[in-house]
Amino acid sequence: MKIIILGAGQVGGSLAENLANEANDITVIDSDGLRLRELQDRLDIRTVQGLASYPTVLRQAGAEDADMLIAVTNSDETNMVACQVAFSLFRTPSKISRVRANAYLARKELFGENGFPVDVLISPEHLVTQHITRLIEYPGALQVLEFSNGLVRLVAIRATEGGPLVGHELSYLRTHMPRIDTRVAAIFRKDRPIIPQGDTVIEDGDEVFFIAGTDHIRSVMSELQPLEKPYKRIFICGGGNIGQRLAHTLESRYQVKLLERDRDRCVMLSENLRKTIVLEGNAANKDILLEENIESTDVFCAVTNDDEANIMASLLAKRLGARKVLTLINNPDYVDLIQGGEIDVAISPQQTTIGSLLTHVRKGDVVNVHALRRGAAEAIEAIAHGDHRSSRVVGKRLDEIKLPQGTTIGAIVRHNEVLIAHDHLRVQPDDHVILFLVDKTRIREVEKLFQVGLTFF
């Protein structure tokens, strides 16, 4: 596929790396020549320096015969205008745009047939807010991913001594919870992936990915670690787009405080948020945190635009007694360094956003993609089409499907019914099949499984 990426920042660069490794023809446009040279030194891609929305620059990048344009510059206006130029001058078939400002997102009439010709809108702030909200809904989870409109979820959790399943074989789970169906999709032990079998023993410290119907998530979590009490008090550091969205999403169900250092921004936030207590100040100020009873806070969320400020505020809050700390980290090199110590969960906006972008790039009928383990692993939801003659999966039992090494099927959603994967289950047309890949270099093999042969037509 020939893809033009506008913007060589964190998201654009990470996306180029993901797609270049999958044998796509990638061209990246950016006005910063240094960024482009750094990318070109690492990846087999083309680069064009210039303003991404200019027709001459798009033409130079090959827009005349591009299959897809993905606009992820830091400017909403540049992204939207570039989609308009790609449509009006080059008839680019698929156009994806990152739009951050709620002033645009709130006006749906700006996009579509009578507005900017954007086929897919991506809002990082919205995606990160969803991600954090799910972590707060499931205390103790490291990652919570939704499939099939929330019917089924994939959860990552750290196995902890005291969980009934820790120290036992996985087959014990079915004996202990006979009425709840779940499947462990993968285990990461000291960063090494393990494809689970019935006799695999869960060890203290394992990062376990399991899949289950949404109603059963908490029950399965209680098998892997002592179940935490629900969260009540949330403290948000940073009143930018993410902080505001997060407070707005949480304030009807939790006691929310939001700390912002800019006075004018504080005034705006206090006028727009209904129940959130808005405070003016610096989260690195120990006295402010103590005055606001940080020791009784269940979750401290640091979501400013400054990684260092987020890290320092989170470390301070944790040492002063905050129960759980979630920290937004834009630099992917920092994520592995800090997660799992005093900072409980490091959140990468790039990985959260890239999953949504990859959904629209994958071949076959793929409706959901989630990047896991900092992009090393992947979970996808693919729809099975065709019949037993034209499809490699339809009509076959799960144990008859030749899955790539390191790939497991976790569940099937059929007519809004969640079927946890077992060997005897047969794939039917229009099934939503949820797969976990510990090695995402195998993604092309998985895509081929779900592509229909010519006999179907």
C-alpha angles and dihedrals in degrees: 000000000000108000131179115204117198111207130033097211126116095296096038093045094047091047092050089051092050095047097040089056089057095060098258124147101246130188121180123201123199137146091227108086094190092058091049093050091051090052094046091051089058104033140047095240141118120245133199123193116216146076106315097221097053113110092221091053093048090048090051088052091055101258091153092076102019118131096206141013119204113191112197104149118137090255119082090197094053091048094050095044091048090056089050092050092046090052099041099043106023106022090226105194099221127031125183122184134188110221119181107171114092088209087073099034092053091060105068091177088071089073134052132032097348099032139038107340096238113151095191128022117205120195112186091191091055093047094048091047090053090048094051093043092056091050089053092048090055109043111210097024120127094197134003118193127187129218133180095017093308099311092119132024137197112215131192115206136168111242107231133192107264094045108120093232096049109107092018135098117262091245086068089070094068091048092048096044105029094163097051121073118206139146130213104225099187144345126213113203115185087341092305115121119234122193102219124236129183091264095048110123117221111228131201108269096026116141102226125196112199133172126213144144111285092249091059101046097099093047092054092045089056089061092059102043138002104282113254122227115257115270120251109165120056125185117195121197111202129036099212125118094295095043092049093047092047094050091047091051096047106035096086092057105028140039101257131193121183124197119202127169098206112085097207091049089050091055091050092047094049089052094049102039117072107199105010117110105229117207130189117221150074119292090214087068106099093199093058092052092048091048089054092051096247089175090070094048115116097198129019112195117193107195107156121130091251115085094197092050090049093050095047094045091048094049090049093048092049093050091048090056110273107157098220131013125204116187130193111222121184096180106077091203089067097052098076091042097058110027117100096024121081088324107073101197129014112202120208113201089196095059092044091051097042092059090060092047093049090054088071095044101050118104119237122034099311114166102174135029126178124185112220137188092022091309098310094107132034140201119204138181113213129179117229115226136178129030138279091287100048101032131066091211110028113100094013128116112241091248089056095057113099100225120189115258112280094022125118133180109228104180147342124223111207121178090338091309118122113224113187109219117266127163095251094055115110123212114238130195113282093018114148104228118199115205135184121210119193088186111045092190084081092063094105090057090051092049090053090054090062098042114104120235123235092258088073090067 
